[in-house]
Every structure is written in structure tokens, then in C-alpha cells.
């Protein structure tokens, strides 16, 4: 086979066969196809698209390009969860312990934050001592022992996707629906769970700004997973404002803990309980949504969910005192309150820009190698639709460098819009696909 012929075929709108896709991904992973040819292929795909079969074969080839996690030692149905990413998304921190406290085995690989989005691994590492690097056998043993583990993604998981994603990033070919779906699903398939619950975000802080695009992406991912024999659920959720109130690593850990104690923000609690219910149903721990919701409420009320979080933090070397008494978590030296300059309603929050505020403060990463300040970020006090009086505090900015705090404050004002008319808030859960 020759890469030239495959590029020509795709450029002319024809469909690639399974063996052609497998060969291409294998040769590319081995370094025998140069980036310039793969870039041309990605651009051809960008304009011609991939059909259902091609998308599935690309996903399977990328999943098989590295390690395939074998979770068969863990009994029962293993459930994974994935979010397409947003701002203030601390969902896994609360969801994992809730699901595990109700008998679901949660073996999860998560990522770090980049740019305006945060990552679960960075958030967990803001707990002193917490380790996200476990060997595969330790990871599996921990899930067997306590029902959950969250680790960083190993470099051997879907290495073809890693190379291809970096290439797409610099060739303006990231935002093609089949390529996004196959990239996400290749890692999920390689991570070995029997059931996968996807949280596909839509809104001004999401990858997919329009609900119709989020739905299409969800449909493609559900289709790929189903074809691969996994039980799939996709929840389309609102990301037209940050999730909850806290943005920033330690600040989000604190909010996740409050949620596990039953005192979390309404929107975040709704999302966590909904995703949790679908995880329970997928794991056959509940027969329907009402039963699942009831079980989750009981787990939170009785303290079981919080106990599971403490057990999980302890198992991964974290300081459980910092979880029991959140005042021990990393704290910023400067806390600057941001007052409203006029009366009105919160009309629009430019969500990505709120993530940028956290990035300016040091709570995010500009490049893959930058270090982050776990204490930095912001806490919103008001969200879309809330009434505002001049002088009300809209948010707190947490930082350790006054010039960055002032820069973030300026950025906040530019991207937090007060209107005279009350805006209807979008519902948290927009649609669910199976
Ligand atoms: N996240 C991924 O893992 N891959 C993409 O292509 C886009 C988002």
C-alpha cells in the first residue's frame, strides 16, 4: 500500500477500507509515514468526512496502537465516564466516590488541564501528597479493594491518537466531528471499561458551541462505542456558564467535597446526580432513574459518598486531614472581591474567558510543560439570571501575584455581562442519548 494512493482516494471523496485505515495508522505510529502525508490526509478527511464504518475503523486502529487495559480481574460491570471538557468541571471528583459508594467499579484515567480547561489530575494533585501515578497492577488492585481509582493517562494508551492529535492541532484539522469522536473514543476503548457515560458539553465554554453539533458528536461516539460492544450513554449538558461556582484546582476540590456533603451548587449537583444515575443503571445497580437518584441521595445524606472519597484519597497517598478540614488545602495570599458596577441581571458569562482568568492567575497551563498554582482561581458569587445590585460581589479572585490578580479582574469585567433584562437560564441537562 502507498500513502499517496490513500490520500488521493480520500481527497476524491471515496471511502477507505478497514485494512487501509489499519495499515495507515500502524505505519504512522511506527514513524514510517511522515507528518506531511498524514497532514494531507487529515485535511482530506476534514473536507470529505468519514462515514460510519471509516470512523469506527479509525477509532479501533488508534485504540489498538498501544496498550489495551485488561480490567477482567475486577468483578462486575466496569463503568467509565468522560467529559468533553469545560470550565469548573470537577465532576469526576464527586461522581467517582458516589458511584463507588453504591457498588460501581470506577477505573478511570484522566487528563491534565491545558489552556482554558482544567484537568481532573491537576485538581486531585492539589490535595497534598496525592499521587496519580500508579502502576497498572496497583491501579487494578485499588479498584478491587475500594471500588475506585483515578490515574493519569499512560503514554502507551492510544499512542497513534497522541501523535495525530498533536498534528491536527497545528494543521487546523481538530474540529472535524468524526476525528474528534474517534480521538476521544480510541482512548476510552483502550481504557477497557464495559460501559461508558459521556458528558458532552455545549455552550460558550464548550468545544461544541451549538447544541446540534454536540448532539451529532454524541451520536457518533455512542455509535462507535456500541459497535465496539460497550454500553453507551451520552448526556448533553449546559456549558454556557462555568459549572458550579469554583474555577481553579484546590477551589474545585473544595466545591466537590461540599457537594459530596450535600451542600454543593444546584447545577453541579444536578449534573453529578444525573451522570451518577446513568452509571448506576449501566452497572445494573439500579433499575431506573428514580431508584438511582434515591440511592445517590441516600449515599450523600448518610455520609457514605464522603467516606468513599476519604478512602480514595488515602489509598492514593493524599492527606485526608486536608479533605476533612478544607482550610488546610492550598490557599492564595490575595483574595480580591469584584463588585458590580451597575444594577441589572447576570446576562452572559463568557465561559472560556473565565477559564482564561484562572489561567492568568496561574491556575491553568499555557503549554504542556508549564507548572500550575493549585491555590489560584476564582469563585463566582452570581450566575446567569441572578439579580445584581451595584456593589454586590460578583466573584472572588484568588491569586498570589497582585499584578496577575489585577489583570484577571480586568479580564473578568470584560467578559461578565450585566443586562437590564432577566435572561432565562438554560437547563443543565439538555438531552440524553443511548
Ligand atoms: N479531545 C480529544 O481527546 N480529542 C479531540 O480530538 C478533541 C478533544
Boltz pocket constraint, residues with backbone or C-beta under 6 A from the ligand:
constraints:
  - pocket:
      binder: B
      contacts: [[A, 84], [A, 165], [A, 174], [A, 179], [A, 180], [A, 181], [A, 183], [A, 184]]
      max_distance: 6.0
